[in-house]
Amino acid sequence: MNHTIRFTRRLVIAAIAGAAAIAATGAAHAQSTLEKAKENGYIRVGFANEAPYGYATPSGELTGEAPEVAKAILAKMGIPEVDGVLTEFGSLIPGLQAGRFDIIAAGMFITPKRCEQVQFSEPSYGIGQAFLVKQGNPEGIKDYSSIADNGDLKLAVMAGAVEAGYAKDAGIDQSQLVILPDQASLVKAVQAGRANAAALTANSIANMAEKNDGVESTEPFGEVAGKSVKGHGGFAFRKEDKALYEAFNAELKTFVGSEEHIALVTPFGFGKGYLPNKTTEELCAGE
């Protein structure tokens, strides 16, 4: 089955004709997003090129933990093809709401603020944090407190991601943050010395350290300012797409933790040790 990203046809058309598609929403209201996807045989998902959560390979294949789980679930729902729409992380929720795509499959953390904007599925994983630092970790950075304790240090975070909030909770001054759009810019900032560290989930940081020269990962950690920062990621839907969300979530609940699921996500660094231990209801309530 071909899950490559159709930049040459569907995605280009989606980008150019986005306004027209939104204008046509009213006319097509009688047909739900789920019904349309089943009829067409494909659905569009937004991703942010953040490995290992959701990214495009050099050959243009959409892959990663979230897209692969989405493909498996959607196939069980009778939707055999998935088209990816590459979007900066901070623009994923606006892009979903604007109709550029119908699901966010980017490993997005489920937080109370985001729950106000979109409907999340149950989580598909749970994971802690780590920092990307220069090889040898010359400043001896361990976690957010290391940055908070030294006003001369800079921390790179990704726009729209949860790490900026963690930095604030840890007492890091806003002037110490370098806010950037994607993983590649985080790596470059650390390599060039524009930032002394970059913050993301432990899996992302391990992947970045493995693929780039002159950098390494700190030891993963699970607390910031005495609070757990084990994030739980899920799939996001427009709140009005109730039928799509309910059908997807019903399949996801039985899939996560199964042998099929573990085998699918283990190549991306996930597995039994990364299964969620909270529900979306708890996460949306800030528990």
C-alpha positions as a Markdown table, in Angstrom:
| # | Residue | x | y | z |
|---|---|---|---|---|
| 1 | Met | 0.0 | 0.0 | 0.0 |
| 2 | Asn | 1.4 | 3.4 | -0.9 |
| 3 | His | 1.5 | 5.9 | 1.9 |
| 4 | Thr | 3.8 | 8.4 | 0.2 |
| 5 | Ile | 3.1 | 12.1 | 0.6 |
| 6 | Arg | 1.4 | 13.5 | -2.5 |
| 7 | Phe | 3.1 | 16.9 | -2.7 |
| 8 | Thr | 2.7 | 16.9 | -6.5 |
| 9 | Arg | -1.1 | 16.6 | -6.6 |
| 10 | Arg | -3.3 | 16.5 | -3.5 |
| 11 | Leu | -1.2 | 18.6 | -1.2 |
| 12 | Val | -0.4 | 21.3 | -3.8 |
| 13 | Ile | -4.1 | 21.5 | -4.7 |
| 14 | Ala | -4.9 | 21.6 | -0.9 |
| 15 | Ala | -2.5 | 24.5 | -0.4 |
| 16 | Ile | -3.7 | 26.5 | -3.4 |
| 17 | Ala | -7.4 | 25.8 | -3.1 |
| 18 | Gly | -7.6 | 25.9 | 0.7 |
| 19 | Ala | -9.8 | 28.9 | 0.8 |
| 20 | Ala | -12.2 | 27.4 | -1.7 |
| 21 | Ala | -12.3 | 24.2 | 0.3 |
| 22 | Ile | -13.2 | 26.1 | 3.4 |
| 23 | Ala | -15.9 | 28.0 | 1.6 |
| 24 | Ala | -17.4 | 24.8 | 0.3 |
| 25 | Thr | -17.6 | 23.3 | 3.8 |
| 26 | Gly | -21.2 | 24.6 | 4.3 |
| 27 | Ala | -22.3 | 23.0 | 1.0 |
| 28 | Ala | -20.8 | 19.7 | 1.9 |
| 29 | His | -22.1 | 19.7 | 5.5 |
| 30 | Ala | -24.5 | 16.9 | 4.9 |
| 31 | Gln | -21.6 | 14.5 | 4.4 |
| 32 | Ser | -19.3 | 14.1 | 7.4 |
| 33 | Thr | -15.6 | 14.1 | 7.2 |
| 34 | Leu | -15.6 | 10.3 | 8.0 |
| 35 | Glu | -18.1 | 9.6 | 5.3 |
| 36 | Lys | -16.1 | 11.7 | 2.8 |
| 37 | Ala | -12.8 | 9.9 | 3.7 |
| 38 | Lys | -14.4 | 6.5 | 3.3 |
| 39 | Glu | -15.9 | 7.4 | -0.1 |
| 40 | Asn | -12.6 | 8.9 | -1.3 |
| 41 | Gly | -10.4 | 6.2 | 0.1 |
| 42 | Tyr | -8.0 | 8.7 | 1.7 |
| 43 | Ile | -7.7 | 11.3 | 4.4 |
| 44 | Arg | -5.2 | 14.2 | 5.1 |
| 45 | Val | -3.1 | 14.3 | 8.2 |
| 46 | Gly | -0.9 | 17.2 | 9.5 |
| 47 | Phe | 2.6 | 16.5 | 10.7 |
| 48 | Ala | 5.6 | 18.6 | 11.7 |
| 49 | Asn | 8.7 | 16.7 | 10.5 |
| 50 | Glu | 9.7 | 15.8 | 14.1 |
| 51 | Ala | 11.4 | 12.4 | 14.2 |
| 52 | Pro | 10.5 | 9.9 | 15.5 |
| 53 | Tyr | 6.9 | 11.2 | 16.0 |
| 54 | Gly | 6.0 | 12.1 | 12.4 |
| 55 | Tyr | 8.3 | 12.9 | 9.5 |
| 56 | Ala | 8.9 | 12.5 | 5.8 |
| 57 | Thr | 11.7 | 10.2 | 4.6 |
| 58 | Pro | 14.1 | 11.4 | 1.8 |
| 59 | Ser | 11.9 | 9.5 | -0.7 |
| 60 | Gly | 8.8 | 11.3 | 0.5 |
| 61 | Glu | 7.2 | 8.6 | 2.6 |
| 62 | Leu | 5.2 | 9.7 | 5.6 |
| 63 | Thr | 6.3 | 7.7 | 8.7 |
| 64 | Gly | 7.0 | 7.9 | 12.4 |
| 65 | Glu | 5.2 | 6.7 | 15.5 |
| 66 | Ala | 2.0 | 8.8 | 15.0 |
| 67 | Pro | 1.5 | 8.4 | 11.2 |
| 68 | Glu | 2.2 | 4.7 | 11.3 |
| 69 | Val | -0.4 | 4.2 | 14.2 |
| 70 | Ala | -2.8 | 6.5 | 12.2 |
| 71 | Lys | -2.4 | 4.4 | 9.1 |
| 72 | Ala | -3.1 | 1.2 | 11.0 |
| 73 | Ile | -6.2 | 2.6 | 12.7 |
| 74 | Leu | -7.6 | 4.2 | 9.5 |
| 75 | Ala | -7.1 | 1.0 | 7.5 |
| 76 | Lys | -9.2 | -0.8 | 10.1 |
| 77 | Met | -11.8 | 2.0 | 9.6 |
| 78 | Gly | -11.9 | 1.4 | 5.8 |
| 79 | Ile | -9.7 | 4.4 | 4.9 |
| 80 | Pro | -6.7 | 2.8 | 3.1 |
| 81 | Glu | -4.6 | 5.9 | 2.1 |
| 82 | Val | -3.1 | 8.7 | 4.2 |
| 83 | Asp | -1.9 | 11.9 | 2.7 |
| 84 | Gly | 0.5 | 14.1 | 4.8 |
| 85 | Val | 0.5 | 17.9 | 5.0 |
| 86 | Leu | 3.8 | 19.2 | 6.3 |
| 87 | Thr | 3.2 | 22.1 | 8.8 |
| 88 | Glu | 5.3 | 23.9 | 11.4 |
| 89 | Phe | 4.4 | 22.5 | 14.8 |
| 90 | Gly | 3.0 | 25.8 | 16.1 |
| 91 | Ser | 0.6 | 25.9 | 13.0 |
| 92 | Leu | -0.8 | 22.4 | 13.4 |
| 93 | Ile | -3.9 | 23.3 | 15.4 |
| 94 | Pro | -4.7 | 26.4 | 13.2 |
| 95 | Gly | -4.2 | 24.3 | 10.1 |
| 96 | Leu | -6.6 | 21.6 | 11.4 |
| 97 | Gln | -9.2 | 24.2 | 12.3 |
| 98 | Ala | -8.8 | 25.8 | 8.9 |
| 99 | Gly | -9.5 | 22.5 | 7.1 |
| 100 | Arg | -6.0 | 22.0 | 5.6 |
| 101 | Phe | -6.1 | 18.5 | 7.0 |
| 102 | Asp | -8.5 | 16.4 | 9.1 |
| 103 | Ile | -6.3 | 14.8 | 11.8 |
| 104 | Ile | -3.1 | 15.9 | 13.5 |
| 105 | Ala | -0.7 | 12.9 | 13.5 |
| 106 | Ala | 2.4 | 14.5 | 15.1 |
| 107 | Gly | 2.7 | 12.9 | 18.5 |
| 108 | Met | 1.2 | 16.1 | 20.0 |
| 109 | Phe | 1.1 | 16.2 | 23.8 |
| 110 | Ile | -2.4 | 16.4 | 25.3 |
| 111 | Thr | -2.6 | 19.5 | 27.5 |
| 112 | Pro | -5.6 | 21.4 | 29.0 |
| 113 | Lys | -5.0 | 24.4 | 26.8 |
| 114 | Arg | -5.0 | 22.3 | 23.6 |
| 115 | Cys | -8.0 | 20.4 | 24.8 |
| 116 | Glu | -10.0 | 23.7 | 24.7 |
| 117 | Gln | -9.2 | 24.0 | 21.0 |
| 118 | Val | -9.4 | 20.4 | 19.6 |
| 119 | Gln | -10.7 | 17.0 | 20.5 |
| 120 | Phe | -7.9 | 14.5 | 21.4 |
| 121 | Ser | -8.0 | 10.8 | 21.1 |
| 122 | Glu | -6.8 | 8.6 | 23.9 |
| 123 | Pro | -3.0 | 8.8 | 24.2 |
| 124 | Ser | -0.8 | 6.4 | 22.2 |
| 125 | Tyr | 2.4 | 6.9 | 24.3 |
| 126 | Gly | 3.9 | 8.5 | 27.4 |
| 127 | Ile | 7.4 | 9.9 | 27.6 |
| 128 | Gly | 9.8 | 12.1 | 29.6 |
| 129 | Gln | 12.2 | 14.9 | 28.6 |
| 130 | Ala | 15.9 | 15.3 | 27.7 |
| 131 | Phe | 18.2 | 18.1 | 26.4 |
| 132 | Leu | 20.4 | 18.3 | 23.4 |
| 133 | Val | 23.8 | 19.7 | 24.3 |
| 134 | Lys | 27.3 | 20.0 | 22.7 |
| 135 | Gln | 29.4 | 16.9 | 22.7 |
| 136 | Gly | 30.9 | 16.4 | 26.1 |
| 137 | Asn | 28.3 | 18.7 | 27.7 |
| 138 | Pro | 30.8 | 21.4 | 28.6 |
| 139 | Glu | 28.4 | 23.3 | 30.9 |
| 140 | Gly | 27.3 | 20.2 | 32.7 |
| 141 | Ile | 23.6 | 20.8 | 31.9 |
| 142 | Lys | 21.3 | 18.2 | 33.4 |
| 143 | Asp | 17.8 | 19.6 | 33.2 |
| 144 | Tyr | 15.7 | 22.9 | 33.3 |
| 145 | Ser | 17.1 | 23.8 | 36.7 |
| 146 | Ser | 20.6 | 24.0 | 35.2 |
| 147 | Ile | 19.4 | 26.8 | 32.9 |
| 148 | Ala | 17.4 | 28.5 | 35.6 |
| 149 | Asp | 20.5 | 28.6 | 37.9 |
| 150 | Asn | 22.7 | 30.3 | 35.3 |
| 151 | Gly | 21.4 | 33.4 | 33.6 |
| 152 | Asp | 24.1 | 33.3 | 31.0 |
| 153 | Leu | 22.8 | 30.0 | 29.5 |
| 154 | Lys | 20.3 | 29.9 | 26.6 |
| 155 | Leu | 17.7 | 27.2 | 26.0 |
| 156 | Ala | 16.3 | 26.5 | 22.6 |
| 157 | Val | 12.6 | 25.4 | 22.4 |
| 158 | Met | 10.2 | 24.7 | 19.6 |
| 159 | Ala | 7.4 | 27.2 | 18.9 |
| 160 | Gly | 4.1 | 25.9 | 20.0 |
| 161 | Ala | 5.6 | 23.0 | 22.0 |
| 162 | Val | 5.2 | 22.3 | 25.7 |
| 163 | Glu | 8.9 | 23.0 | 26.6 |
| 164 | Ala | 8.5 | 26.8 | 26.8 |
| 165 | Gly | 5.9 | 26.2 | 29.6 |
| 166 | Tyr | 8.2 | 23.8 | 31.4 |
| 167 | Ala | 11.0 | 26.4 | 31.2 |
| 168 | Lys | 8.7 | 29.0 | 32.8 |
| 169 | Asp | 7.7 | 26.6 | 35.6 |
| 170 | Ala | 11.4 | 26.0 | 36.3 |
| 171 | Gly | 12.0 | 29.7 | 36.7 |
| 172 | Ile | 13.9 | 30.3 | 33.4 |
| 173 | Asp | 13.7 | 33.9 | 32.3 |
| 174 | Gln | 12.1 | 34.5 | 28.9 |
| 175 | Ser | 15.3 | 36.3 | 27.8 |
| 176 | Gln | 17.1 | 32.9 | 28.1 |
| 177 | Leu | 14.8 | 31.2 | 25.6 |
| 178 | Val | 15.6 | 30.8 | 21.9 |
| 179 | Ile | 12.3 | 30.0 | 20.2 |
| 180 | Leu | 12.7 | 28.1 | 16.9 |
| 181 | Pro | 10.3 | 26.5 | 14.3 |
| 182 | Asp | 11.6 | 22.9 | 14.0 |
| 183 | Gln | 14.0 | 20.2 | 15.0 |
| 184 | Ala | 16.6 | 21.1 | 12.4 |
| 185 | Ser | 16.9 | 24.7 | 13.7 |
| 186 | Leu | 17.2 | 23.4 | 17.3 |
| 187 | Val | 20.2 | 21.3 | 16.3 |
| 188 | Lys | 21.9 | 24.1 | 14.4 |
| 189 | Ala | 21.4 | 26.5 | 17.4 |
| 190 | Val | 23.2 | 24.1 | 19.7 |
| 191 | Gln | 26.0 | 23.3 | 17.2 |
| 192 | Ala | 26.6 | 27.0 | 16.5 |
| 193 | Gly | 26.5 | 28.0 | 20.1 |
| 194 | Arg | 23.3 | 30.2 | 19.8 |
| 195 | Ala | 21.8 | 28.0 | 22.5 |
| 196 | Asn | 23.6 | 25.9 | 25.2 |
| 197 | Ala | 20.9 | 23.3 | 25.1 |
| 198 | Ala | 17.7 | 22.4 | 23.3 |
| 199 | Ala | 14.6 | 20.8 | 25.0 |
| 200 | Leu | 12.3 | 18.2 | 23.6 |
| 201 | Thr | 11.0 | 14.7 | 24.5 |
| 202 | Ala | 13.7 | 12.1 | 25.2 |
| 203 | Asn | 13.0 | 10.2 | 22.0 |
| 204 | Ser | 13.3 | 13.2 | 19.8 |
| 205 | Ile | 16.5 | 14.3 | 21.5 |
| 206 | Ala | 18.1 | 10.8 | 21.2 |
| 207 | Asn | 17.2 | 10.8 | 17.5 |
| 208 | Met | 18.7 | 14.2 | 16.9 |
| 209 | Ala | 21.9 | 13.3 | 18.8 |
| 210 | Glu | 22.3 | 10.1 | 16.8 |
| 211 | Lys | 21.9 | 11.8 | 13.4 |
| 212 | Asn | 24.0 | 15.0 | 14.0 |
| 213 | Asp | 27.7 | 15.7 | 14.7 |
| 214 | Gly | 29.0 | 17.6 | 17.7 |
| 215 | Val | 26.0 | 17.0 | 19.9 |
| 216 | Glu | 24.7 | 14.5 | 22.5 |
| 217 | Ser | 21.7 | 13.9 | 24.7 |
| 218 | Thr | 21.6 | 14.4 | 28.4 |
| 219 | Glu | 20.1 | 11.7 | 30.6 |
| 220 | Pro | 16.3 | 11.7 | 30.3 |
| 221 | Phe | 14.4 | 13.2 | 33.3 |
| 222 | Gly | 10.7 | 13.1 | 34.3 |
| 223 | Glu | 10.3 | 16.1 | 36.6 |
| 224 | Val | 10.4 | 19.9 | 36.4 |
| 225 | Ala | 10.0 | 22.0 | 39.5 |
| 226 | Gly | 8.8 | 18.9 | 41.4 |
| 227 | Lys | 6.1 | 18.1 | 38.9 |
| 228 | Ser | 5.9 | 15.2 | 36.5 |
| 229 | Val | 6.7 | 16.1 | 32.9 |
| 230 | Lys | 5.9 | 12.7 | 31.4 |
| 231 | Gly | 4.0 | 13.8 | 28.4 |
| 232 | His | 1.3 | 11.8 | 26.7 |
| 233 | Gly | 0.7 | 12.2 | 23.0 |
| 234 | Gly | -2.4 | 11.6 | 20.9 |
| 235 | Phe | -4.2 | 12.5 | 17.7 |
| 236 | Ala | -6.2 | 15.7 | 17.4 |
| 237 | Phe | -9.5 | 16.3 | 15.6 |
| 238 | Arg | -11.8 | 19.2 | 15.0 |
| 239 | Lys | -14.5 | 19.1 | 17.7 |
| 240 | Glu | -17.3 | 19.0 | 15.2 |
| 241 | Asp | -15.9 | 15.9 | 13.6 |
| 242 | Lys | -17.4 | 13.7 | 16.3 |
| 243 | Ala | -18.1 | 10.7 | 14.0 |
| 244 | Leu | -14.5 | 10.6 | 12.8 |
| 245 | Tyr | -13.1 | 11.0 | 16.3 |
| 246 | Glu | -15.3 | 8.3 | 17.9 |
| 247 | Ala | -14.6 | 5.8 | 15.2 |
| 248 | Phe | -10.8 | 6.4 | 15.4 |
| 249 | Asn | -10.8 | 6.4 | 19.2 |
| 250 | Ala | -12.7 | 3.1 | 19.4 |
| 251 | Glu | -10.1 | 1.3 | 17.3 |
| 252 | Leu | -7.2 | 3.1 | 19.0 |
| 253 | Lys | -8.3 | 1.9 | 22.5 |
| 254 | Thr | -8.1 | -1.8 | 21.5 |
| 255 | Phe | -4.9 | -1.3 | 19.4 |
| 256 | Val | -2.6 | 0.5 | 21.9 |
| 257 | Gly | -0.6 | -2.1 | 23.9 |
| 258 | Ser | -1.4 | -4.9 | 21.5 |
| 259 | Glu | 1.4 | -7.0 | 20.0 |
| 260 | Glu | 0.6 | -5.4 | 16.6 |
| 261 | His | 1.0 | -2.0 | 18.1 |
| 262 | Ile | 4.3 | -2.7 | 20.0 |
| 263 | Ala | 5.8 | -4.3 | 16.8 |
| 264 | Leu | 4.8 | -1.2 | 14.8 |
| 265 | Val | 6.3 | 1.5 | 17.1 |
| 266 | Thr | 9.4 | -0.3 | 18.4 |
| 267 | Pro | 11.5 | 0.7 | 15.4 |
| 268 | Phe | 10.8 | 4.3 | 16.3 |
| 269 | Gly | 12.1 | 3.9 | 19.8 |
| 270 | Phe | 8.7 | 3.3 | 21.5 |
| 271 | Gly | 7.5 | 0.1 | 23.0 |
| 272 | Lys | 6.2 | -1.4 | 26.2 |
| 273 | Gly | 8.1 | 1.1 | 28.3 |
| 274 | Tyr | 6.4 | 4.0 | 26.6 |
| 275 | Leu | 2.7 | 3.0 | 27.0 |
| 276 | Pro | 0.4 | 5.7 | 28.4 |
| 277 | Asn | -0.7 | 5.6 | 32.0 |
| 278 | Lys | -3.2 | 8.4 | 31.9 |
| 279 | Thr | -6.5 | 9.0 | 30.1 |
| 280 | Thr | -7.3 | 12.0 | 27.9 |
| 281 | Glu | -9.9 | 13.0 | 30.4 |
| 282 | Glu | -7.2 | 13.2 | 33.1 |
| 283 | Leu | -4.7 | 15.0 | 30.8 |
| 284 | Cys | -7.3 | 17.6 | 29.7 |
| 285 | Ala | -8.1 | 18.2 | 33.4 |
| 286 | Gly | -4.4 | 18.8 | 34.1 |
| 287 | Glu | -4.0 | 15.8 | 36.3 |
